[in-house]
Structure formats: structure tokens, C-alpha cells
Amino acid sequence: MTVGTETSIEPPAHRRPVAGTHWRRTLSALRKSFARDLDDGHGFLWWPVAVAVGAAFYFAPASEPSPTDLALAGLGVLAALVLIARSPLAVRYLAILLGLACIGFLHSALVTRLATHPVFPFERTVTIRGHVVAVEDRGKGAARLLVQPAEIDPRPRNGLPPRLRVTTRGKVPAPGEAVTMLARLAPPMPPPLPGGYDFARVAWFAGVGGSGFTYGAVKPWPEAPPPDTWLTFLSSIETVRMAAAGRIRAALPGDTGAIAAALIVGDRAGISDATNEAMRIAGVSHVLSISGMHMSLVAAFLFGGIRLMLALIPPLALTLPIKKIAAMLSMLGTGAYFIVSGMDVPAERSMITVAVSLFAVLVDRRALSLRVIAVAALVTLALSPEAVMEPGAQMSFAAVVALMAGLEAWRARRGEVTDGGDVSLLARTAHRFALWLVAALAATVVAGLATMPMALYHFGRLAPLGMIANLVTEPLVSFLIMPMALVAALMMPFGLDGVPLTVMGAGIDTMIAIARVVAQWTPSGGLYGRPMGWTMLAVVAGGLWICLWRGRKRWFGLVPALVGLAFVGAGSPPGMIVAGDGSLVLVRQDNGSWHKVGGKGGFTLDVWMAAVGIDPNEVQLLDRDTACDQEACLLEAAAGRPSISVISRPLAFGDDCASAAIVVSELEAPPWCRPSGALLDGQRLATSGTLTYDIQLNDNGTVDLNETGRVLGIPRRVWLAPMR
């Protein structure tokens, strides 16, 4: 019997992959990666980001949020609670972020209202009687006083501001002294440019309701009531700070002593404009303001020194938790440094971060981690939500988050590196020095890149050689200047501060020399101009995504970061800027040249020039085509620009309203003033503040203005003086 068989040698048919399988696997891997990060607690790192976004939505607009806005934020919190209770993990986490953003918005509104105090209503001459809280030497015989007024004559209708800042010359009163003075006061200054630094907001949260200058000398006030306990405490601290600053400047004259006083007691007065500018251009001016670096170095030296001394005593080292003792004592020491340094806002934020880090040591947690930074950020936003708008806070947290993210990434990969086996002491030392050098270079690059968006937006500057300057100066500050500053502060009560101050001075001199060389090498002083806000927000959002997530998904953050960088130079500055007081105009001609119309400008003009990228050395060229007399300044029309008149006296309205296309004045214009382009008089500017425009010159000779920004909105922000 024959059995027939059939064997096929053909391979099985090839199965084509189902369309979309690869993408489904990729999305599944992404979901699992996000889930792992959330399970490991990395989702918590986004909590302060959400709160900061909500706070920014409250503080950033030019107008005060309406009750409807507050109600919507409250509904957002309720909606988030409902979603958290009834939704899957992903939706639940997004609901948490939404709720935190709404809470940040509402909390900012609440803290702002709780800080309510009278603001000096309008500029006028008054007699002030009160107590001096603090004295700041401004150099060249001037001093700025922080005064707690007891009487103002004539008395403002809305009450007495808690604090006033007054600049005076001549004999300087001591902190705590009762004084009387004749002064010209004005409300705190609003932003000089839309989206710019808001001095009035800063003054509001500092309890300062007005500022100005004195006529004549400040005199004693014999009939003054005794100061309260808190004022006595503050004035005693200021007395110690002034004495210490004077002693430091006596030992180290010039800029050397001024910088030493800034680093030890927070008194930056006396630093020359040339040195300040050189350090700013070189990208090392952050050294002059007591902030995170200074607080961290003081805490680190105290912690390491105390722990080392305790470890050298065997009975204590074997029976006591010397690490926690060192953390507690260094926290107290850093707190003392914070008080002596003047308790400024940047130092306060840094103190919070240091305190949270040392508290982590006390509860057996890692002191240096992104979670600790997140907790510090939440505490800072809870106490001072306005910090979200401060350039110093933004740059400080950006740098520390980027550095900590890099440190954690290095920790995660550290196990893959071996120590190289048994080698000589010389080889190990060389290896460690090389590692330190690479780490210092990496930290400088990372911190510089992290702070670049904020520095460019707020100051209109880049420090292209700042990484080189910081790489050289950071070791000086970390291993010589700040250690000697700490030793000098500890030895000063015993009169033994001479040697450490001398060594500290040598380090400061070297730092100044480096800054001046780098500033000379920097083209155009690093001036670039302020980019469009959304480009910097995109860069920051991408940077946060890279820093706060783990795994390959973090590199998705490169997309918004690169898009933001690609469009940094795409925008154009406004065609015209008009000062809120009607005294100054800056206009751009079609060929790119700028022209100033009006007064000298001073600080306001400096801010405008930095924002639009004008070299300070060209300031004399701005009014080359402007003719001024006692009544007005007039810029004649030319190709690519309209005629503009800035009127300071009423008589000029008669001619310039008919001849100039654009008329600007701090005065209220007469009803018959109808220029062909636009009239921006005191009545209009009182409701808008500084304005920015795009200018369109028509073929028929008319001018169209398109408003692109304003400082004051409706309703007016609560920290601004009310309209007259």
C-alpha cells in the first residue's frame, strides 16, 4: 500500500505589520513612563509650576482681575476636586494641576488684598515727621532713608503710608532717630514700559507708599513719640549693619570695600557705576546681591565646619547625631546671616530654600534634590506669590532647578562608572581635580543656559562671555571670598577681622579685574533688546519639561525650546514709545534709526534703550534732529517718520497742534487741539500710562497709530495710586 505525501518547502507567508502598531507601542511606552514618574513622585515637581502659572495670571495683566475672573477661578477649583474624585489617573493629575493653578490665582489675589495700605496719592511737597527705619548710603554725599511716618502735613486723605523712601543730602540721621523734613513726595513708580519691572508692585508688598527727596537738611524731631518695639528691633539691626559696613570700608577702601560690605551685610552702596556696569556686562553681577549662592555657601561652610569639629570629639561623634546637630546649628547661623544682611527679598527666598534643605537633613531626607526645591518653591509662593514676577526669583529657581536636574541625572548614571582601581594618591588627586573642573564647567554652562531667557527678556542683554567669567570667578567666590567673609564676620566682634578682610579684598580685586577684561571683550556690552514674551515662555516651558521628567520623553521639551529660540529675533520693536507722564517720546524711523523727543529721560530712557537694543554710547545721537525750547520739543517730519511735538507749556499748543502730526503733553490739551495723527495729553495718559505704538505713514500724509501695549489698565491695579 502506497501512501502519497506532499511536503511544501515554501516559507510561510510574510505577515505585514498592522498599520499603527508601532505608534500604539510608542504611546503605550510613553504612558507607562509617565505612570512610573507619577508613581515615583515626580508629578509633585509640577505642583509649584502650576501654582506659579496661576500667580502669573493674576500679576501679569495691566488691569485688576474682575470679580467674574475670581469666581471662575473658584469654579475651577471645584471642578478640579470633582475630577480628582471621579476620574482615571491621567485626568486626575491634570485636574490637580488645574486646581493648583486656580488656587495660585486666588491666593495671589488674597495676599495682595491683605497687603493693602495707603499709597501717597500724587506728587506734592509735604512735611514729614517720623522715625528712620534704615539708612542706605548712595555715595556722593547722598543717602536714602526708609522712614516710618507719624505725621504728614498736609495729611493725605487716604491715610499715612506705612513706609516712605526719601533721598537726602548732608548730615545723615541714625536708624531709629526721630526726624522731621520738608520733602517732595510722589507715588511709587509704575512700570516704565509695558511688561516691564513694576516698581509700584514691589513697593506695595514692601509696605512703601511713596518716595521722593528732601529740600534742605533732615532735622531732629524732639517731640516725637517713642518708637514701637518692632521699629526699635529693626533700627538696632540697621545700626549694627552700618557699623560693620563702615568698618569694612575703612579696611578696604574703594570698590573693594564696597563689594565686601555688600557680601557681608548686604550694603551695595558705594560700588562705582563703572564696576557695576563691568560686572553686569560680564555676567557676574549676581555676586553682588546676597541670594542663593551666598546663603548656600554660608550654610555649607557652617554645616561642614560644625560637623567636622563634632566628629573630632569621639564621645560626641559616637553618641550624638552630629549630622542633625550640624544642620540645626548651620540653620541658625544662616538665619543670623540673613538678618545681618538686611533681610532683602532675594535673601528671604534663598533663606527659605536653605532652611528647607537643612530641614530635610533633620528628617533623614536627601538635602539636595528636586523635591526639596519644589517644597521650597511652594513655601516661597505661599509667603510671597509676587515673587513669580521678580527677575531674581525666576533666575534663581531656574538655575537651581537646572543644576539639580543635572545632578540627579548624574546620580542615576553614576553606578555605570568605575573608580579605576588601586592607583596612586597623585593620580587620584589629579582625577578628582579633573572631575571638579568638568563639573564646574558643566554647572556654569547649565546655569547660564537656564537663566538666559529671563536675563534676555528683563534686561535686554546677553552675556556671551559670561560662562568664561563665571568659570573663573566662581572658584574665587566659593573658596576664597565667601569663606573669608564668614571668618571676618565671626572675628569682627573681637577686632580680629583684619587678616580675613585683606585676603577677601585680594579675591575681590581679582574678580573686578576679570569682570573688566571680559566686559571689554564683550561686543556692544551684550546689548540685544527685549524679545517677544512668548518666545521666552516657550524656552522656559521646554526647559522645565526637560528638567522635571525622566527618560527619553524629557527630550520632547527641545521642541518648544528650539521653536522659541528660532523666533527670538523675529519680532520688531515698537514704532513709538510714549512716557506715561507725557514728557518723553522715542520713535523709530523706517530706516531703523531712533529719535528722542522731549526731556533728558534719565532712568526711563535707559530702560527703553535696553528694551529696543540701542547702544548706551549712542544716547547723544537720539536727539540730533529734535529742536527744543522752553515750551516744547519738536521733531520735524522726514522720510519714514512723522512730525512729533512734546509740549511742556500751554502756549505751544497754538502752533504745534496745527503743525505736528502727533502731539504729546503732560498737560490737558485745549478742546480745539486736533493734530492730524494723534493727541496724547495728560488726560489720556493718566488712564493708560506708558504706551507703545506701531506707526503707519499713509500716502496722503496722514498717520495711523496702532496701540501695541499700555502700562495701566481698567480697573487699575490695587498697588497703583488712584487717579486724581
C-alpha positions in Angstrom: 0.0 0.0 0.0 1.4 3.2 -1.1 0.8 6.4 0.9 1.2 9.6 -1.0 2.6 12.6 0.9 3.1 16.2 -0.2 5.7 18.3 1.5 5.8 22.0 0.9 9.1 23.7 1.1 7.7 27.3 0.6 8.3 29.6 3.6 5.2 30.8 5.4 3.6 33.9 4.0 5.2 37.1 5.3 3.0 39.0 7.7 3.0 42.7 7.2 2.8 44.7 10.4 -0.6 46.1 11.2 -0.8 49.8 10.4 -0.4 51.9 13.6 1.1 49.1 15.7 4.4 51.0 16.1 2.6 54.1 17.2 0.5 52.2 19.6 3.5 50.6 21.2 5.2 54.0 21.4 2.2 55.6 23.1 1.9 52.6 25.4 5.6 53.0 26.4 5.0 56.7 27.0 2.0 56.1 29.2 4.0 53.6 31.2 6.9 56.0 31.5 4.6 58.8 32.7 2.9 56.4 35.1 6.3 55.4 36.6 7.3 59.0 37.1 4.0 59.8 38.8 4.3 56.7 41.0 7.8 57.8 42.0 6.6 61.2 43.0 7.9 63.2 40.0 4.5 64.6 39.4 4.8 66.6 42.6 7.6 68.6 40.9 5.0 70.2 38.7 2.9 71.5 41.6 4.8 74.7 42.2 4.9 75.2 38.4 1.1 75.1 38.4 0.8 77.5 41.4 3.3 79.9 39.7 1.3 79.9 36.5 -1.8 80.8 38.4 0.0 83.6 40.3 1.4 84.9 37.0 -2.1 85.1 35.5 -3.0 87.3 38.4 0.0 89.6 38.4 0.9 89.9 34.7 -2.2 91.8 33.3 -2.2 95.6 33.3 -5.7 95.6 34.8 -7.0 94.2 38.1 -9.0 90.9 37.6 -12.7 91.4 37.8 -15.0 89.6 40.3 -16.0 87.3 37.4 -12.4 86.2 37.0 -12.1 85.4 40.7 -15.4 83.5 40.5 -14.2 81.5 37.5 -11.0 80.6 39.4 -13.1 79.4 42.3 -15.3 77.3 40.0 -12.0 75.9 38.5 -11.0 74.7 42.0 -14.4 73.0 42.5 -14.3 71.4 39.0 -10.8 70.1 39.8 -12.0 68.5 43.0 -14.8 66.7 41.2 -12.5 65.4 38.5 -9.9 64.3 41.1 -12.6 62.2 42.9 -14.1 60.6 39.8 -11.5 60.3 37.0 -8.7 58.0 35.9 -5.1 58.7 36.9 -4.1 60.9 33.9 -7.2 63.1 34.1 -6.9 63.2 37.9 -3.4 64.5 37.7 -4.2 67.2 35.1 -7.1 68.2 37.4 -4.7 68.6 40.3 -2.6 70.9 38.2 -5.7 72.9 37.1 -6.8 73.2 40.7 -3.4 74.3 41.9 -3.2 77.0 39.1 -6.6 78.3 40.2 -5.5 78.3 43.8 -2.4 80.2 42.9 -4.5 82.8 41.2 -6.9 83.2 44.2 -4.1 83.1 46.7 -2.3 85.9 44.9 -5.4 88.0 45.0 -5.9 87.3 48.7 -2.3 88.1 49.6 -2.4 91.3 47.6 -5.6 92.4 49.4 -4.1 91.6 52.8 -1.1 93.8 52.0 -3.5 96.8 51.5 -2.1 100.1 52.8 -2.4 103.8 51.8 -0.4 104.9 48.8 0.6 108.6 48.5 -1.9 109.9 46.0 0.0 112.4 43.8 3.2 114.4 43.6 3.4 117.3 46.1 5.6 118.9 48.7 4.9 117.9 52.3 6.4 118.0 55.8 7.2 114.5 57.1 7.7 113.7 60.8 8.6 110.1 61.8 11.3 107.6 62.6 14.2 106.4 60.5 14.0 102.7 59.9 17.0 102.2 57.7 19.8 104.3 56.0 21.4 103.4 52.7 24.5 105.3 51.7 24.1 106.2 48.0 27.5 107.7 47.5 28.5 111.3 46.5 27.1 112.6 49.8 23.6 111.2 49.3 21.7 108.8 51.4 18.3 107.1 51.0 16.2 106.9 54.2 13.4 104.4 54.9 11.1 106.4 57.1 8.1 105.3 59.2 5.9 108.4 59.2 4.0 109.5 62.2 2.7 112.8 60.6 2.5 114.2 57.1 1.4 117.8 56.7 -0.8 118.2 54.8 -2.2 114.8 55.6 -3.2 112.6 52.7 -6.9 111.9 52.6 -6.4 108.1 52.3 -4.2 107.9 55.4 -0.5 107.6 56.1 1.6 105.1 54.2 3.4 102.6 56.4 6.9 103.4 54.9 8.4 106.2 52.8 11.7 106.2 50.9 13.3 109.6 50.8 16.7 110.6 49.4 18.6 113.4 51.2 22.0 115.1 51.4 24.0 116.4 54.2 24.1 115.0 57.7 22.6 111.5 57.8 20.4 110.5 60.7 20.9 107.3 62.6 18.4 104.4 62.4 15.7 104.8 65.0 16.2 108.6 65.2 13.0 110.8 65.2 13.3 113.3 62.4 11.3 116.0 60.5 11.9 117.0 56.9 10.4 119.0 54.0 10.2 116.6 51.1 8.8 116.3 47.6 6.8 113.0 47.6 5.2 111.0 44.8 3.5 107.6 44.5 5.7 104.6 43.7 6.7 104.5 40.0 4.7 102.2 37.7 6.5 100.2 35.0 8.4 102.4 32.6 7.4 100.1 29.7 4.5 97.7 29.2 5.5 94.3 30.5 8.5 95.9 32.4 9.5 95.8 36.0 6.7 97.1 38.2 8.3 99.2 41.0 4.9 100.1 42.4 4.1 96.4 42.9 7.4 95.8 44.7 6.8 98.8 46.9 3.3 97.6 47.7 4.4 94.4 49.2 7.3 96.1 51.0 4.9 98.4 52.7 6.3 101.5 50.9 3.6 104.0 49.9 5.7 106.8 48.4 9.1 108.1 47.6 10.9 111.4 46.9 13.7 113.7 48.0 14.2 116.3 50.7 14.5 120.1 50.5 17.3 121.0 52.8 18.7 119.0 55.8 16.8 116.4 57.8 16.3 117.8 61.4 15.7 116.1 64.7 12.1 115.9 66.0 12.3 116.4 69.8 8.5 116.0 70.4 8.3 112.6 68.7 6.6 109.7 70.5 8.8 106.7 71.4 9.2 104.1 68.6 7.4 100.8 68.8 9.2 97.6 69.7 9.5 96.3 66.1 10.9 99.5 64.9 13.4 99.5 67.8 14.5 96.0 66.8 14.9 96.9 63.1 16.8 100.1 63.9 19.2 98.2 66.2 19.9 95.7 63.4 20.5 98.6 61.0 22.9 100.2 63.4 24.9 97.0 63.6 24.9 96.8 59.8 26.0 100.4 59.3 28.8 100.0 61.8 30.0 96.8 60.2 29.9 98.4 56.7 31.8 101.4 57.9 34.5 99.1 59.4 34.8 97.1 56.2 35.1 100.2 54.0 37.7 101.6 56.3 39.8 98.5 56.0 39.2 98.0 52.2 38.7 101.4 50.5 37.1 101.9 47.1 35.1 99.3 45.2 36.9 96.5 47.1 35.4 97.6 50.4 32.0 98.4 48.9 31.7 94.9 47.4 33.0 93.3 50.7 30.3 95.3 52.6 27.7 94.1 50.0 28.7 90.4 50.6 28.8 90.6 54.4 26.0 93.0 55.4 24.1 93.4 52.1 25.0 97.1 51.7 25.7 97.7 48.0 26.2 101.5 48.3 29.5 102.9 47.2 30.1 100.5 44.3 31.1 102.7 41.4 28.9 102.8 38.3 31.9 101.6 36.2 32.4 98.5 38.3 28.6 97.8 38.4 28.4 98.0 34.6 31.5 95.9 34.1 30.2 93.1 36.3 26.7 93.3 34.6 28.2 93.0 31.1 30.5 90.2 32.2 27.5 88.3 33.7 28.8 88.2 37.3 26.7 90.9 38.9 24.7 88.3 40.7 27.6 88.0 43.1 26.8 91.5 44.4 23.3 90.6 45.6 23.0 88.3 48.6 21.0 85.4 47.2 21.0 81.6 46.8 24.7 81.3 46.2 25.7 83.3 49.2 23.3 81.6 51.6 24.2 78.2 50.3 27.9 78.8 50.7 27.4 80.1 54.3 25.2 77.1 55.2 27.7 74.7 53.6 30.7 76.1 55.4 28.8 76.2 58.7 27.4 72.7 58.3 30.8 71.2 57.2 32.8 73.0 59.8 30.5 72.2 62.7 30.1 68.6 61.7 33.9 68.3 61.4 34.6 69.7 64.8 32.0 67.4 66.4 33.5 64.4 64.5 36.9 65.2 66.0 35.5 64.6 69.5 34.9 60.8 69.8 32.5 60.8 72.7 30.2 63.2 70.8 30.6 61.6 67.5 29.7 58.1 68.8 26.8 59.1 71.0 25.1 62.1 69.3 23.5 62.6 65.8 26.2 65.1 64.8 24.8 65.5 61.3 21.5 66.7 62.6 23.1 68.9 65.2 25.3 70.5 62.5 22.2 71.0 60.3 20.3 72.7 63.1 23.2 75.0 64.1 24.0 75.9 60.5 20.3 76.8 60.0 20.6 79.2 63.0 23.9 80.6 61.7 22.5 81.1 58.2 19.4 82.8 59.8 21.7 85.2 61.6 23.5 86.0 58.3 20.1 86.6 56.7 19.2 89.1 59.5 22.5 90.9 59.3 22.4 91.0 55.5 19.3 93.2 55.7 16.6 90.6 55.1 16.1 91.7 51.5 13.6 89.8 49.3 16.2 87.8 47.3 17.9 86.8 50.6 14.5 85.8 52.0 13.8 83.4 49.1 17.3 81.9 49.5 16.8 81.5 53.2 13.6 79.6 52.6 15.4 77.2 50.2 18.4 76.7 52.6 16.0 76.1 55.5 14.0 73.5 53.6 17.2 71.7 52.6 18.6 71.6 56.1 15.2 70.5 57.5 15.4 67.6 55.0 18.6 66.6 56.8 16.8 66.7 60.1 14.1 64.3 58.9 16.6 62.0 57.2 15.9 63.0 53.7 18.3 64.0 50.9 19.1 67.7 51.2 19.9 68.2 47.5 17.0 67.0 45.3 14.3 68.4 43.1 11.7 67.5 45.7 13.4 69.8 48.2 13.5 72.6 45.6 9.8 72.0 44.8 8.9 72.3 48.5 11.0 75.5 48.8 9.2 76.9 45.8 5.8 76.2 47.2 6.7 77.8 50.5 8.0 80.8 48.7 4.9 81.2 46.6 2.7 80.7 49.7 4.5 83.5 51.6 5.3 85.8 48.6 3.3 84.9 45.5 4.5 88.2 43.9 8.0 86.5 43.6 6.8 84.8 40.4 7.2 88.2 38.6 10.6 89.0 40.1 13.6 88.5 37.7 15.8 87.5 40.7 13.4 84.7 41.8 12.9 83.5 38.2 16.6 83.3 37.5 17.4 81.8 40.9 14.9 79.0 40.7 15.7 78.4 37.0 19.4 77.9 37.8 18.9 75.7 40.8 16.3 73.5 39.1 18.6 73.0 36.1 21.6 72.2 38.3 19.6 69.8 40.5 18.2 68.1 37.4 21.7 67.6 36.1 22.9 66.4 39.5 20.1 63.8 39.7 20.7 62.6 36.1 24.4 62.2 37.0 23.4 60.3 40.2 21.3 57.9 38.1 24.2 57.1 35.8 26.9 57.1 38.5 26.8 53.4 39.0 28.0 52.8 35.5 31.4 54.5 36.2 34.2 52.7 38.0 36.9 54.3 40.1 39.8 53.0 38.1 41.2 50.5 40.6 44.1 51.0 43.0 46.1 54.0 41.8 48.4 56.4 43.4 47.4 59.3 45.6 48.7 61.7 42.9 46.6 60.0 40.2 43.5 60.1 42.4 44.1 63.8 43.2 44.5 64.6 39.5 41.4 62.6 38.6 39.3 64.4 41.3 40.6 67.8 40.2 39.7 66.9 36.6 36.2 65.9 37.7 35.8 69.1 39.7 36.9 71.1 36.7 34.5 69.4 34.4 31.7 69.7 37.0 32.4 73.4 37.4 32.3 74.0 33.7 29.1 72.0 33.3 27.5 73.8 36.2 28.4 77.2 34.7 27.1 76.2 31.3 23.9 74.8 32.7 23.2 77.7 35.0 24.0 80.2 32.2 21.6 78.5 29.7 18.9 78.2 32.3 18.9 81.9 33.2 19.4 83.2 29.7 15.7 83.6 28.8 14.9 85.6 31.9 18.0 87.8 31.6 17.3 88.5 27.9 13.6 89.4 28.5 14.0 91.5 31.6 17.3 93.3 30.8 17.6 93.1 27.0 21.2 91.8 27.4 23.2 88.7 26.7 26.4 87.8 28.4 28.1 85.9 25.6 31.4 85.6 27.6 29.6 85.2 31.0 30.3 81.5 31.1 34.0 82.2 30.9 33.8 84.9 33.6 31.8 82.8 35.9 34.1 79.8 35.4 37.0 81.9 36.7 35.2 83.9 39.4 33.1 81.1 40.9 36.1 79.3 42.5 37.3 82.7 43.8 33.9 83.4 45.4 33.3 79.8 46.7 36.8 79.0 48.0 38.3 82.4 48.9 35.9 85.4 49.1 32.9 83.9 50.9 34.9 81.8 53.4 36.9 84.8 54.3 33.7 86.9 54.5 32.3 84.4 57.0 35.6 84.3 59.0 35.7 88.1 59.0 32.1 88.4 60.2 32.8 85.9 63.1 36.0 87.7 64.1 34.7 91.3 63.8 33.2 91.4 67.3 36.7 90.6 68.7 38.6 93.0 66.4 40.4 90.2 64.6 38.9 90.7 61.1 41.9 92.5 59.6 43.6 89.5 58.0 40.5 87.7 56.6 39.3 91.1 55.2 42.7 91.6 53.5 42.6 88.1 51.9 38.9 88.7 50.9 39.9 92.0 49.4 42.6 90.3 47.2 40.0 88.0 45.9 37.6 90.8 45.2 40.3 92.8 43.3 40.9 89.8 41.1 37.2 89.3 40.5 36.8 93.0 39.5 39.8 92.8 37.1 38.4 89.7 35.4 35.0 91.4 35.0 36.6 94.5 33.4 38.6 92.4 31.0 35.5 90.3 30.0 33.4 93.5 29.7 36.0 95.0 27.3 35.9 91.8 25.2 32.1 91.8 25.0 30.8 93.4 21.8 28.2 96.2 22.3 28.1 95.4 26.0 26.0 92.3 25.3 23.0 94.5 24.4 20.4 92.7 22.3 16.9 94.1 23.1 13.9 92.5 24.6 12.4 89.6 22.6 8.8 88.8 22.3 7.5 87.3 25.5 6.0 84.1 24.1 9.4 83.1 22.7 10.9 83.1 26.2 7.9 81.4 27.7 8.4 78.6 25.1 12.0 78.2 26.0 11.2 78.1 29.8 8.4 75.6 29.2 10.7 73.3 27.2 13.4 73.7 29.8 11.1 72.7 32.6 9.9 69.7 30.7 13.5 68.5 30.2 14.3 69.1 33.9 11.3 67.7 35.6 10.6 64.4 33.7 12.9 61.4 33.4 13.7 59.1 30.5 13.6 59.8 26.8 10.3 61.7 26.9 12.1 64.6 28.6 13.7 65.5 25.2 10.3 66.4 23.8 11.0 69.6 25.6 13.5 70.5 23.0 10.7 71.2 20.5 9.2 74.3 22.3 12.6 75.4 23.4 14.1 75.4 19.9 10.9 77.0 18.4 11.2 79.8 21.0 14.9 80.3 20.2 14.2 80.3 16.5 11.8 83.2 16.8 13.8 85.3 19.3 14.9 87.7 16.6 11.7 87.6 14.6 9.8 90.4 16.2 10.4 94.1 15.8 10.4 96.8 18.5 7.5 99.2 18.6 7.5 102.2 16.3 6.9 104.7 19.1 7.1 104.7 22.9 5.3 107.5 24.9 6.1 108.1 28.5 3.2 107.9 30.9 3.9 111.4 32.2 3.9 112.9 28.7 7.4 114.2 28.9 9.3 111.9 26.5 8.8 110.1 23.2 11.1 107.6 21.5 10.3 107.0 17.8 11.8 104.6 15.2 12.3 105.7 11.7 11.7 103.3 8.8 15.5 103.0 8.2 15.9 101.7 11.8 17.3 104.9 13.4 15.8 106.1 16.7 14.9 109.7 17.7 14.2 111.1 21.2 11.7 113.9 21.6 11.3 115.6 25.0 13.4 115.8 28.2 16.6 114.1 29.2 14.8 110.9 30.0 17.1 109.6 32.7 16.2 106.1 34.0 13.1 105.7 31.9 15.1 106.3 28.7 17.8 103.8 29.9 15.1 101.2 30.2 13.7 101.9 26.8 17.1 101.8 25.1 17.8 98.4 26.7 14.4 97.1 25.6 14.8 98.1 21.9 18.6 97.4 21.7 20.1 100.9 21.5 23.7 101.1 22.5 24.1 103.4 25.5 27.0 105.1 23.7 24.6 106.4 21.1 22.3 108.3 23.5 23.7 111.6 22.3 22.6 110.8 18.8 19.0 110.3 19.7 18.0 114.0 19.8 20.2 115.1 16.8 17.1 116.2 14.8 15.0 117.5 17.7 14.6 121.2 18.3 13.7 122.2 21.9 12.8 125.5 23.6 11.2 126.3 27.0 7.7 125.5 25.7 8.1 122.3 23.6 10.4 119.9 21.7 9.7 119.3 18.0 10.9 116.5 15.7 10.2 117.6 12.1 8.7 115.1 9.6 11.1 113.2 7.4 11.2 110.2 5.2 9.8 107.3 7.3 8.8 109.3 10.3 6.0 111.7 11.3 6.4 115.1 13.0 6.1 114.9 16.8 5.8 117.6 19.4 6.2 117.1 23.1 4.6 120.2 24.8 5.6 121.3 28.3 3.9 124.7 28.4 0.3 125.7 27.3 1.5 128.4 24.8 2.9 125.7 22.5 -0.5 124.2 21.8 -1.3 127.1 19.5 1.4 126.3 16.9 2.1 122.6 17.4 -1.5 121.4 17.3 -1.7 122.6 13.7 1.8 121.7 12.5 2.7 118.4 14.2 1.1 115.1 13.3 1.4 113.7 16.8 1.2 115.9 19.9 2.2 114.6 23.4 1.9 116.6 26.6 1.7 116.1 30.4 -0.9 119.0 30.3 -4.5 118.7 29.4 -4.9 119.9 25.8 -7.4 122.5 24.8 -10.6 121.2 23.1 -9.6 122.7 19.8 -6.3 120.8 19.6 -6.8 118.3 16.7 -3.5 117.1 15.2 -3.7 115.1 12.1 -2.3 112.0 13.7 -2.9 111.6 17.4 -3.3 113.7 20.6 -1.8 112.1 23.7 -2.3 114.6 26.5 -2.3 114.3 30.3 -5.9 113.3 30.5 -5.4 110.4 28.1 -2.0 109.3 29.6 -3.4 109.3 33.2 -5.6 106.3 32.3 -3.0 104.5 30.1 0.5 105.1 31.5 3.3 104.5 29.1 2.1 103.5 25.6 3.7 101.7 22.7 2.6 102.0 19.1 3.2 100.8 15.6 3.2 103.7 13.2 1.7 103.6 9.7 2.5 106.5 7.3 -0.1 106.9 4.6 0.5 108.2 1.1 -1.8 111.1 1.7 0.4 112.3 4.6 -1.8 111.1 7.4 -0.6 109.0 10.3 -2.3 105.9 11.8 -1.2 104.6 15.2 -1.9 101.0 16.3 -1.6 100.6 20.1 0.5 97.6 21.0 0.9 97.9 24.7 0.0 100.0 27.8 1.1 100.1 31.4 -2.3 100.9 33.1 -5.5 99.0 32.5 -9.0 99.4 33.7 -9.7 98.7 36.5 -6.3 99.9 37.8 -4.1 97.6 39.8 -4.6 98.0 43.5 -1.0 98.8 44.2 -1.1 101.9 42.0 -2.0 105.3 43.2 -5.7 106.1 42.4 -6.5 108.6 39.6 -6.9 112.2 40.6 
